[in-house]
Amino acid sequence: MLLNSDFEDIKMQIQKLHPDFFKRLSDKAIQKLTLLDQKYCTYLYLKMTTKQIAQALHVEPQSVRMFKYRLKQKFGLDKEVDLEDFLTNIK
């Protein structure tokens, strides 16, 4: 189980490696990203599986799949675009 403090630690580590990641993430979005959106994006960027994300956020895997769909909409991505690949290439 990941706590909010764990997420903040992860976020800081990503910012050390890729200082502009979260800014670019926000810039690419066509709608404002919430903190929860950023969490999902971070976990996907770290290549966590749907099941791992569900466990970390205490939700059902179906909820994670639906959230991924909504994130694709927030980024204006087509159905055939892989969200994980998109996030990996944001650096």
C-alpha positions as a printed Julia matrix, in Angstrom:
91×3 Matrix{Float64}:
   0.0    0.0     0.0
   1.37   3.4    -0.99
   0.67   6.34    1.28
   0.48   9.98    0.25
   3.94  10.5     1.72
   5.19   7.63   -0.46
   3.76   9.36   -3.51
   5.46  12.62   -2.56
   8.77  10.75   -2.28
   8.22   9.16   -5.69
   7.29  12.53   -7.16
  10.47  14.1    -5.78
  12.6   11.3    -7.24
  11.03  11.76  -10.67
  11.59  15.51  -10.44
  15.27  14.9    -9.69
  15.65  12.71  -12.76
  13.28  14.64  -15.04
  12.82  18.15  -13.61
  10.24  19.2   -16.22
   8.14  16.02  -16.15
   5.18  17.41  -14.2
   5.24  20.73  -16.04
   5.28  18.96  -19.4
   2.55  16.65  -18.18
   0.37  19.66  -17.4
   1.32  21.36  -20.67
   0.28  18.3   -22.71
  -3.12  18.05  -21.01
  -6.05  19.79  -22.66
  -7.85  19.83  -19.29
  -6.38  20.7   -15.9
  -4.86  17.67  -14.15
  -5.84  16.96  -10.56
  -3.5   15.52   -7.95
  -5.15  12.14   -8.5
  -4.52  12.47  -12.25
  -0.86  13.14  -11.48
  -0.72  10.07   -9.24
  -2.1    7.82  -11.96
   0.26   9.33  -14.52
   3.2    8.82  -12.18
   2.33   5.2   -11.49
   1.84   4.53  -15.2
   5.14   6.27  -15.94
   6.77   3.89  -13.45
   5.28   0.97  -15.42
   3.02  -0.17  -12.6
   0.34  -2.61  -13.73
  -3.38  -1.95  -13.43
  -3.51  -4.38  -10.52
  -0.59  -2.69   -8.73
  -2.17   0.75   -9.16
  -5.5   -0.57   -7.89
  -3.81  -1.98   -4.8
  -1.85   1.22   -4.19
  -4.96   3.4    -4.44
  -7.37   0.94   -2.8
  -9.68   0.75   -5.8
 -10.86  -1.98   -8.14
  -8.85  -2.7   -11.31
 -11.91  -1.69  -13.36
 -11.71   1.77  -11.76
  -8.08   2.05  -12.88
  -9.02   1.08  -16.44
 -11.77   3.72  -16.47
  -9.37   6.31  -15.09
  -6.88   5.5   -17.84
  -9.63   6.12  -20.38
 -10.42   9.49  -18.78
  -6.74  10.43  -18.76
  -6.53   9.71  -22.47
  -9.43  12.12  -22.92
  -7.69  14.77  -20.81
  -4.64  14.48  -23.06
  -6.72  14.38  -26.24
  -5.32  10.98  -27.24
  -6.93   8.69  -29.78
  -8.03   5.19  -28.77
  -5.09   3.56  -30.53
  -2.49   5.66  -28.67
  -0.92   3.79  -25.77
  -1.15   5.94  -22.64
   1.9    4.38  -21.0
   4.04   5.03  -24.08
   2.74   8.59  -24.26
   3.69   9.21  -20.62
   7.09   7.57  -20.99
   7.92   9.93  -23.85
   6.97  13.1   -21.96
  10.3   13.41  -20.11
